[in-house]
Amino acid sequence: MFDLDTFLMVANELSFSRAAVRLGISQPTVTRTIRRLEHLFSADLVERHSHGIQLTYAGEAVRQSAHLISQEMVDLSYLLDRINKRHIGTLKIGFFISLNSEYILPVLTRLFEHPELRISLMEAPLHRQISALRQKRIDVALIPMPLKAFDLSVNYEDLWKEHLSVVLPKEHGISVTNDISWEDLTGTQVILRTDGGDQWSADYVRALAQKAGHHLHSVEVSVSRESIVALVRAGLGAGVMSEFSAASFNTGDLSVLPLSGPFSEIQIVAAWLPENANPMVRLLLEEITQIMPARHTKP
């Protein structure tokens, strides 16, 4: 851009010496720059005469193009600055968590406030999230972390933890307590959600209970979270879900008890491919981590 900017100044001033003064460089530097451009384009760009210089036809054509290029470079610089400051771009987020979470909902609200940030959301269980990452249909997945890494070729970053809650009919014998443990669920049928035949979420809850030393009497159903609550309301068992999922439903006629004791929390992580250089991924993670300390210390 230095050569074109120098040429534009010469074209405006029609003088090598005045152009040098305006640019704060020496006149020989201006002269060498013009000669370099003439060699590049294989054409004379200026005609020298006793009263100064004037542009040739080729020089006038270069002047017009250089002016457009200069303006485009200014626009590009502005665009790149906005991208670097993360005010513009696209971000495709996959999730298998409740968007009612106090950690993700405020972040999404802020991101949607930027009209030039295009955000798309895709809800799917873990196996489909990993597949979508590999197919580059999403940039990042927000998922409960498996008890051991699901895929070591994917980057993971721990975000927040969510307590599990148990949804019970109010007439259930243990619904009168303030909290509940895995042991308390002994003898109670637990309704576990699968998704289109994907066993992962049901296996995850069972594994947590087993690590706490208890075996769940469970039944698997491929239904939505809302339908789990409906089945509990019908007296078919107890539902186990994250605290934010439970809080998003109208459960006034049910008891929602926090699960206590060991292995009563799930770790939420972000997963993305190492080669994904989308700066919006880092923006999302930074926004979430800024919220997390404030939520942990709230009274």
Secondary structure as UniProt FT lines:
FT   HELIX           2..13
FT   HELIX           16..23
FT   HELIX           27..41
FT   STRAND          46..49
FT   TURN            50..51
FT   STRAND          52..55
FT   HELIX           57..84
FT   TURN            85..86
FT   STRAND          89..95
FT   TURN            99..100
FT   TURN            102..104
FT   HELIX           105..112
FT   TURN            115..116
FT   STRAND          117..123
FT   HELIX           126..134
FT   TURN            135..136
FT   STRAND          140..144
FT   TURN            152..153
FT   STRAND          155..169
FT   TURN            170..171
FT   TURN            173..176
FT   HELIX           183..185
FT   TURN            186..187
FT   STRAND          189..193
FT   TURN            196..197
FT   HELIX           200..211
FT   TURN            212..213
FT   STRAND          217..221
FT   HELIX           225..233
FT   TURN            234..235
FT   STRAND          238..242
FT   HELIX           243..247
FT   TURN            252..253
FT   STRAND          254..259
FT   TURN            262..263
FT   STRAND          265..272
FT   TURN            274..275
FT   HELIX           279..296
//
